[in-house]
Amino acid sequence: MITKQIIAQQLLKYLNHQITLPVLVDWAENAIMQGNVEPAEPGTLMQILGRIGAADVKEFGLLWEDCNSIMHQLGYDMKVDAKLAA
């Protein structure tokens, strides 16, 4: 079952460069096809998955502001942390 937490985890993996955008998009598209989302908020979660699933289309993309907005919809506040590259 796809929950808010699972979507947030996948988005954070993308933001932390642990997965690529195509992998995130494929995951979201597969989640939509399965349709097994948390019953408490199916409309919101499917809308978010749809937004992520369209991120590989140039006109839509996935900007920082988009990720921040999605995380906020999921109930999370974003915080940026940086360290010097080695």
Secondary structure, DSSP 8 states (H G I E B T S, - for coil): -B-HHHHHHHHHHHHTTSS-HHHHHHHHHHHHHH--B-TTSHHHHHHHHHHHHTTTSTTT---HHHHHHHHHHTT-----------
